[in-house]
Amino acid sequence: MRLTKLWQNRSPGDRHLSTYYCFAALRLLLVFVPQLGYVHPDEFFQSVEVMTGDHFRLEHTRAWEFNNSLPVRSIVLPFALLRIPWSFYEFIAECLKAGWQLELLGTYTYVVFPRLIYTLISYSNDYCLYRICRLYGLRFEIRLLALGSSWILLVFGTRTFSNSLEMAMCSWLLCLVSECMLRTNTVVYKKEFLEEKYDKAESISERVRIWKLKNSLPAHNLQHLMTMSTICVAGVFNRPTFLLFGAPMVFFWLLRGMGTRSVTFRDFNLRIVLFCLCSLPALAIFIFCDSLYYQHLTLGELHMMHLSIDNFVFTPWNFIKANLDSAQTASHGVHPCYVHLMLNMPMLFNVLALASLGAFAQLLLRFFRAEYQVLPRFQSIVSLMSGAIFVPLFFLSLINHQEPRFLLPVTFPLLLLHAPKLITGFSAKYPFQKDHPLLRWFYDRLLSSKASGPYLLRIWYVSNVALTLFFGFIHQAGVYPLAAEMSHVIATKPAATHVHLITSHIYSLPLHLINIPSSRVMHFNRQTHLRYRRPRDFYMYEYGGLSLDLLLQKVKLISGNCEVKQSGPSRLRYKLYLAIPASLSADLHEALVHSNASSYLNFELINVFYPHLSTEAFPRLQGRHPCDVDAPHWAHDDLRGTCAVEQPPALSFAYLNKQFSSFVHQLGLALYEIDVKRKKPLSVLLQKSSLTERPA
C-alpha cells in the first residue's frame, strides 16, 4: 500500500519517465529472449546472412543485392557493425571453449549478437530526442515514453534492418541541425544587438567593450560540418533513400540565419561548397572499400596503379538504377501511391499518425488562405520537424513499392511534435477559425482534451503491445525453431547422409542459422594444419506460395532423385523434410489422396513449432484437420479423420471448444519427414509368415 501511494503521489512527468525506463529495459530484454517473430527477410539477407556466413565460413545465401557484377548494397557499415564485433566475440568464445569447455557459437548466438548491436544503436534515438527537448525547453518525459513504448523501437529497433540504421542516422542529423539552428539564432541575435549598441555608443571605451563582446561570440556558421557530411554519406551508402530524409534537414542547416544582416547568400554558398568538400573523405572510403570487397579493385592493380573508372563501385547509383527498373520493383510488389499515407502511417503510429496528418492539413489550409501570421516561423523547430516528416513521405509515395519499414526515420520528428497529444488530446483549444455548430460538435466529441485526452495513451499502449506481440512473437515465428531443429539434425545425422529441406508458404530460412560449414571455401584444420574442402550435405528448396498439388510434384521429383542416388553405386543415404504451416495440413492430406502419392510416400509429423502465423496460409476459422497428418496430440481423437464437411456445426460448448482448439493448433509450423515406402523382399515376407504360423 505504501508503494502504491508513493507511486500515485509522484508527478505525471516522473511517472512517465519511470515507465519509459521500464520500456527501455524491456527493449534490451527482448533481444535475449529472443523474439522469434520474423518481420521481413531483409532483416537477415541484407546484412547478417552475408556477414556471419563470410566470417564463420558457413553456408549462406547471397542475395541479388550482393552480386559482384552489379552490387547495390554497400559493405562498409555491415562490415564495421558485424564483422569486426564478430572477431572480438569469436576470440572470447575460443578462450572460454579452451578453458571451461563452453560453446558460445550457435544458432542462438547468430540471432542475438547482431540484434544486440543494433539495439544499442537504437538507444541513440532516445538520446537525440532527450537532447533536443533539453535544448528547446520541451517536456521530454512523455516524448521519451512514446518513443520507448512504440513497437517500432521494440521490434524494428531490435532487428538488423538497414532501415533501423537509417532511423538512427536521421535522428543524429536532426539533433545536430536543431542544435546548429538554435546556436545560430542565438549568436545572430546577440551579434545584431551588439552592433546596434555599438552604433549608438558615445565613448570609445564603450565601443571597445562592445567590440570585444562581439568578437567573443562563438562561431556558428560551420558548426558540426564534418560530422553532418559524414553522416549523410554513410546514410546514402546504407540506403539511398536517405537522400529523401536528409535533404530537408541539410536544407534547414544551410538556411540558418538567412534574412538577417549577419548571414547572406555568400554564407549560404560557402556552406554548400564546404559541405560537399567535407563529404569527400567518407565518400572515398566507402567507394574504395566496396570496390575491394566486390573485387572490382585488387591490391595488385592498386600496387601497379593500373586503374580505371571500371575499378570502382558506387553502390548507391546501382541501387537507384535497379529501382528505376519497373520490372525489378514489380517483383517485390506494386502498391498504390496512397499506401504510405492511408495504411503504413496509421499502422506505425496509430493515433499519432492521425494527429500529425490533421496538424499538417491545418497548416496547409492556413497557408492557402494566406493566414501567414498563425503559421510557425520557417526557421523554427516545428518547420524543421514537419519538413522531415512530409517531404520524404511525399516522395516515397511516388515509388510503386511501399513497405511500412521505409517510414521508420519519420518516427523521431513525428513523436517530437505530437507525442504530448497522448495526454492532452488531439487539440487543447478550438482549432477552427469559424465557429460552426457542426465543427463545434466535432471538436467537443472527438478533438477536445476532455473527449480524447483520457483515451489516446491507452489506445497507444494497446495497439503497440498488440503489434509487438504479433510481429515479435507470432508472425513467421516458426522459422527460427526450424533452423535450430535443422542444426540439430545436421549435427546428429549419420556420416555420408544428405539432408534435404523443402519449405512452402513461409519466409526464406537464413542458412547461417543452421550452422553448417560452407562447401564453397577452404577450411583449416588446426590439429593437422591442413586445408580441406567440406562436401555439401544440406540442400534447401524454397517454393514460396506454390500450390500443394505442384508442391507434391516437386516432392516426388526430389525424392525420386534421392532414391536414384541411394540405389546407385554411391549408396548415398538421405533425409527428406517438408516444412509448411500447420494450417495447410488438411490441404496436404487432400493433395496426397488426389495424387495417389500416399501409396508410396509416407509423411511423418516430426514436430510442430508454436506459435507461427503465415499470412499466406491463414488458419481456418472453422473446421478440423485430418489427424493422420496433424499434431500428435490429436492422434487419439474421437473425430479421427473428420473435417468440417463431415462434422455438422452445433452451438455447444464442446463444438466451440474444438473449433477454438483447431484454430489455435493451426498457428504452428509443421515439420514432416518424408520416407519412400519400399516393397519388402519375398524372403522377408515368408520369414514373417512362418513366425506367425509357428504354434505358441
Number of C-alpha atoms within 10 A of each C-alpha: 6 7 8 8 9 9 14 11 11 11 9 14 14 14 17 19 17 15 19 21 16 14 21 20 12 14 23 19 14 19 23 15 10 16 23 22 23 27 21 15 13 17 20 24 24 22 25 26 23 26 25 22 24 17 15 18 20 23 25 24 17 16 15 13 17 20 12 14 10 16 23 26 25 29 25 20 18 19 19 11 17 21 22 13 14 20 13 10 15 15 11 13 17 16 13 14 14 11 9 9 11 12 11 16 15 14 18 16 13 20 22 18 17 23 26 20 17 23 24 13 18 24 17 16 24 21 15 19 22 19 18 21 18 12 13 12 9 15 15 22 21 24 27 27 25 27 23 24 24 25 25 20 24 29 24 25 28 26 28 24 23 21 24 25 23 25 26 24 25 27 24 21 25 28 22 22 26 23 19 21 25 20 20 22 17 14 20 19 15 15 19 15 12 17 16 12 15 19 10 11 14 10 9 10 10 14 18 13 11 20 15 11 13 18 10 9 13 11 11 18 21 16 18 14 19 17 15 23 23 17 18 23 21 23 26 21 26 24 21 21 20 22 16 17 29 24 16 21 22 19 14 22 29 21 19 24 26 14 10 12 10 13 16 13 11 8 18 17 12 13 18 14 11 14 20 12 12 16 20 14 13 17 18 12 12 21 18 18 18 22 23 17 15 20 15 17 21 15 10 9 13 12 9 8 9 11 13 9 7 9 17 18 27 19 26 19 15 17 20 14 12 17 17 12 10 13 12 12 16 13 9 11 12 14 16 12 17 14 16 23 16 12 13 19 23 16 16 22 23 17 21 24 21 16 22 22 15 13 18 15 12 14 18 13 12 16 14 9 9 11 11 12 9 10 15 12 12 11 17 15 23 16 15 22 21 19 19 25 22 19 15 22 19 15 13 20 17 14 16 19 21 22 14 14 18 20 21 21 24 23 23 24 22 20 24 24 19 20 26 21 22 24 17 19 24 28 19 15 11 14 16 11 7 9 10 10 9 9 14 16 11 12 21 15 13 15 22 20 22 16 17 22 20 14 14 21 19 13 14 19 14 12 18 22 16 12 19 22 17 19 21 25 22 23 21 28 28 29 22 23 18 21 19 17 17 22 19 13 14 19 12 9 13 11 10 13 16 18 19 20 18 20 22 22 22 25 21 21 20 22 22 29 26 26 25 22 21 21 17 13 14 13 15 11 9 8 6 7 8 10 12 12 13 14 11 14 17 19 11 15 15 16 17 14 14 13 14 20 16 12 19 17 13 15 21 16 12 15 20 13 11 19 16 13 15 15 11 10 8 10 13 16 16 20 17 20 21 21 23 23 28 29 27 23 22 20 17 22 20 15 19 19 12 11 12 11 17 15 11 13 17 15 21 16 19 14 18 25 20 20 19 28 27 22 12 13 18 15 21 16 12 14 21 27 27 21 21 17 22 25 20 13 8 15 15 9 10 8 15 14 16 15 16 12 9 11 12 9 13 9 7 9 9 10 14 14 11 15 19 15 12 19 18 16 22 29 27 25 30 26 24 21 17 18 16 17 11 8 7 8 8 9 9 10 11 11 10 11 11 11 10 10 8 7 6 4
